[in-house]
Amino acid sequence: MNTPSSLTALQVMQDAPVIPVIVLNDVAHAVPLAHALLAGGIRMLEVTLRTPQALACIEAIAREVPEAVVGAGTVRSRADAQAAARAGARFAVSPGYTCAIGQACRDAGLALLPGVATGSEIMMAQEDGFTELKFFPAVQAGGVAMLKAWSGPFFDVKFCPTGGITLQNAPDFLALPNVVCVGGSWLVPGNVAEQGDWGRVTRLANETRVLHRQLFGG
């Protein structure tokens, strides 16, 4: 049984400039992938609930790679939140926001990064106490210009843009004062797990750390 986590959404966001958005079809790939990302300095791992093996992959990483912090992405229901928590996830990421999702994650002890794409959704999440939000789908929903527009009325909200983010456009998002990190699938290309090219994953993860140093120093 999962116990309530002291992890916060802000801590998840602040750990690295990119949260990898991971889709896994084979549980055998989960542990080596987690080790490859860790070797590149990325330890917050979002495994999306988009495949039948996703929960088993979360469980394997939680059990065998304790240095990583594994979370569940594409959490859309109370059942998703409960299953993710049982599997060992410590945080959840949702594509949208409802009050029911917020309460389900609180009940399950999961830090939640809820998805928003409109001002009304931001206000709904804020009413329920969420001020660290995923902007999704970021590029399609207005990108950098939208985040700049939101910085006035939603000055107290921090965002993780996800959706259409690449290594090339990530600096434009990370340079914004209301952006803490971005979510990106480019760290784990679609064929890399099947090929077992874990060195490539580590190189891609290292590139994000270099990017962060270039932008912010340190």
C-alpha positions in Angstrom: 0.0 0.0 0.0 1.3 3.4 -0.9 1.8 5.9 1.9 1.2 9.6 1.5 4.2 11.2 -0.2 5.9 14.4 1.2 7.0 15.1 -2.4 5.5 18.3 -3.9 4.8 19.1 -7.5 7.3 22.0 -7.3 10.0 19.7 -6.1 9.3 17.4 -9.1 9.5 20.4 -11.4 12.7 21.9 -9.9 14.8 18.7 -10.0 15.8 19.1 -13.7 15.0 21.3 -16.7 13.1 18.4 -18.4 10.7 15.8 -17.2 10.9 12.9 -19.7 7.5 11.7 -21.0 8.0 8.0 -21.3 5.9 5.4 -23.2 6.9 1.8 -22.5 5.5 -1.3 -24.1 7.8 -3.9 -22.5 8.5 -4.1 -18.7 12.0 -5.5 -19.5 12.9 -2.0 -20.8 11.8 -0.1 -17.7 14.8 -0.6 -15.4 17.6 -0.1 -18.0 15.8 3.0 -19.3 15.6 4.4 -15.7 19.3 3.7 -15.2 20.2 5.4 -18.5 18.2 8.6 -17.6 19.8 8.6 -14.1 23.2 8.4 -15.7 22.4 11.6 -17.6 21.2 13.4 -14.5 17.5 12.9 -14.9 15.7 11.2 -12.0 12.1 12.4 -12.2 10.5 9.9 -14.6 7.0 10.2 -16.0 5.8 6.9 -17.2 2.6 7.4 -19.1 -0.4 5.2 -18.6 -0.8 4.7 -22.3 0.1 1.1 -22.7 -1.0 -2.2 -21.0 2.5 -2.6 -19.4 2.8 0.9 -17.9 1.8 0.0 -14.4 4.2 -2.9 -14.3 7.0 -0.6 -15.6 6.3 1.9 -12.8 6.4 -1.0 -10.3 9.7 -2.3 -11.6 11.3 1.1 -11.5 10.0 1.9 -8.0 11.3 -1.5 -6.8 14.6 -1.8 -8.5 15.8 1.8 -9.1 15.1 3.6 -5.8 17.4 6.5 -6.8 14.8 7.4 -9.4 11.5 9.1 -8.6 8.9 7.5 -10.8 5.5 9.1 -11.5 2.5 8.2 -13.6 1.5 10.3 -16.6 -1.9 10.4 -18.4 -3.7 10.0 -15.1 -7.4 10.6 -16.0 -9.4 9.0 -13.2 -9.5 8.0 -9.5 -8.8 4.4 -10.6 -5.7 5.6 -12.5 -4.5 7.5 -9.4 -5.1 4.5 -7.1 -3.4 2.0 -9.5 -0.4 4.3 -9.9 0.0 4.7 -6.2 -0.2 0.9 -5.6 2.5 0.5 -8.3 4.8 2.8 -6.4 4.4 6.1 -8.3 5.2 9.2 -6.2 3.7 11.8 -8.4 1.0 12.0 -11.1 0.6 14.1 -14.3 -2.8 14.6 -15.9 -3.7 15.8 -19.4 -6.4 18.0 -18.0 -7.9 18.9 -14.6 -11.0 18.1 -12.7 -11.8 18.4 -9.0 -12.2 14.7 -8.9 -8.6 14.1 -10.2 -7.2 16.6 -7.7 -8.9 14.8 -4.8 -8.1 11.4 -6.0 -4.4 12.2 -6.1 -4.5 13.7 -2.6 -6.3 10.6 -1.3 -3.6 8.4 -3.0 -0.7 10.4 -1.6 0.5 11.5 -5.1 1.9 14.9 -5.8 -0.1 16.1 -8.9 0.9 18.2 -11.8 -2.4 18.9 -13.5 -2.8 19.8 -17.1 -4.4 23.1 -18.2 -4.9 24.8 -21.5 -7.2 27.7 -20.6 -7.6 30.4 -18.1 -10.7 28.8 -16.7 -8.8 25.5 -16.1 -6.0 27.4 -14.3 -8.6 29.1 -12.0 -10.3 25.8 -11.3 -7.0 24.2 -10.3 -6.0 27.2 -8.2 -9.4 27.0 -6.3 -8.4 23.5 -5.3 -4.9 24.6 -4.2 -2.8 23.7 -7.2 -0.4 26.4 -8.3 2.2 24.3 -10.2 0.6 23.2 -13.5 1.3 21.4 -16.7 0.5 23.6 -19.8 -0.7 21.0 -22.4 -0.6 20.8 -25.3 1.9 23.7 -25.0 2.8 24.5 -28.6 -0.6 23.7 -30.0 -2.4 25.8 -27.3 -0.4 29.0 -27.8 3.2 28.3 -26.7 5.5 31.0 -25.5 3.0 33.8 -26.3 0.3 32.2 -24.2 2.6 31.8 -21.2 3.7 35.4 -21.5 0.0 36.5 -21.6 -0.8 34.4 -18.5 2.2 35.8 -16.5 0.0 38.9 -15.7 -3.3 37.5 -14.3 -1.7 34.2 -13.1 1.5 35.8 -11.7 1.6 33.2 -8.9 1.4 30.1 -11.1 4.4 28.1 -12.3 4.2 26.0 -15.4 5.7 22.9 -17.0 4.9 23.2 -20.7 4.5 19.8 -22.4 3.4 18.9 -25.9 5.5 19.9 -29.0 8.6 20.7 -26.9 11.9 19.8 -28.4 15.6 20.4 -27.5 15.5 23.3 -30.1 12.5 25.2 -28.7 13.0 24.3 -25.0 15.3 27.3 -24.3 12.5 29.7 -25.4 10.2 28.2 -22.8 12.7 27.8 -20.0 13.7 31.4 -20.3 10.2 32.5 -19.2 10.0 33.4 -15.5 6.8 31.4 -15.0 8.3 28.2 -16.4 10.2 25.9 -14.1 10.8 23.0 -16.4 9.4 21.4 -19.6 8.1 18.0 -20.4 9.6 16.2 -23.3 9.4 12.9 -25.1 12.5 13.5 -27.1 14.7 12.1 -24.3 13.2 8.7 -25.0 12.7 8.4 -28.8 10.2 5.8 -29.9 12.6 3.2 -31.1 15.3 3.5 -28.5 14.0 0.9 -26.1 13.5 -1.7 -28.8 17.0 -1.1 -29.9 18.4 -1.1 -26.4 20.4 2.1 -27.2 20.6 3.2 -23.6 23.8 5.2 -24.3 21.7 7.4 -26.6 19.2 8.1 -23.8 22.0 9.1 -21.5 23.5 11.4 -24.1 20.1 13.1 -24.6 19.6 13.5 -20.9 23.1 15.0 -20.5 22.2 17.5 -23.2 19.4 18.9 -21.1 21.7 19.4 -18.2 24.1 21.3 -20.5 21.2 23.4 -21.7 20.3 24.3 -18.2 23.8 25.4 -17.4 23.9 27.5 -20.5 20.7 29.3 -19.6 21.1 29.7 -15.9 24.7 28.9 -15.0 25.8 26.4 -12.3 
